[in-house]
């Protein structure tokens, strides 16, 4: 087992916001992997500097958590919001914050 995070580039569009958000998404993925190891995190972005965080071990892949990166006053505030968002997804599945146990998850309350 290695401590390196597998971060892959999915899209390459020559756009200043995309380039900036790619760096932010990588940082977010690293933070999530550091705080919640072994989980299968996917971090993307939407126009307007919105991060989209998903845990690919959740059975219904439609659910995620968004973080408005533009509202963060500092890098540490953004990192905190990302970690809290990842934790929120885990809690919605009834999973303790921490390392993934390898079991796929279901949302506990879809209403």
N, C-alpha and C positions, 0 to 999 in steps of 0.2 A: 504494500500500500504506500502510495506517495502522497505527500502533503501538497503537491502542486494542483492547482485548480485547472480543469480542462475548459478553457475559454476559446470558443470558436467564433470567427467572424462570419456572419450570415449575409449581410448586405453591404455593398460598397457603392454609395451614391455620393458624388462629389458635391457635398452640400455642407456648409459650415455647421449647421445645427446637428446634422447626422454625425459629423466627425467628433463634435463635442460630446454628444450623447453616447457615442460608442465608448469613449473613455469613461464616462460616468457609469454606463451599464457594466463595464468590466470591473470597475471599483465595487459596484453594488454586488455583483456575483462573488467577488472575493470576500466581501464582508459577510454575505450570507453563508458561504462555505466555511468561513472561519468560525462563525457563531453556531451554525447548525450543520456540522460535518456529515458527509455521506448522503445528504439529501440531493435530489436531482433538481437543481434550480435552473430556471430559464429567466433571463432578464432581457427585456427588449425595451423599445421606446415608441412613443407616439408623438406626432407633431405637437409643439407647444412645450417641449421639455418634460414630458410625462413618462416616468419609468413604469413598466409593466412587469410585475414579479409573479411568476408562476412556479409551483412545485409540480413537476411532471409525474410525481408518484401519486397525485390525487386522481382517483379513478375518472372523474369527469373533468377533462382538461379545459373546460370553459371558464373555470374560476381562477381569479388572480387578485392581485392587490396593486393599486396604482399609487405612485408617489409623485407629487408635483415637485420636480427638481428645481424649478425656477423659484419656488417660495423658500427654499432653504437659504438661511442667512450665512451659513458656513459649511465647510466640508463635514465637520463633525456632526452638525445638525442633520445633514443629508444622510450620513452613515447611520445615525440613530434612527431616522425615519425608515430606512431600508430594513434594518434589523427588526424593528418593531413590526413592519409589514410582513416580513417572513414569519415572524412568531405568531402573528394574527392568523395567517393561513394554517399554521400547525394547530393552533388552538381550535380553530373552526372544525378541524378533523378529529379533535379529542386527543391529539398527540402532544406529549410533553416537549417543550423546547429542548433541543439537544441533538445528539447524533441520530441519524435515521436507522431504524432497526431492520430495514429491508422489506417491510410489509407495505403493500399499497394501501392508500388511505381513502376514506369516504367522508364527505362533508356530513357533519352530524345534524345540522338543521338547515335545510335548503329553502325554507320559507322566508 
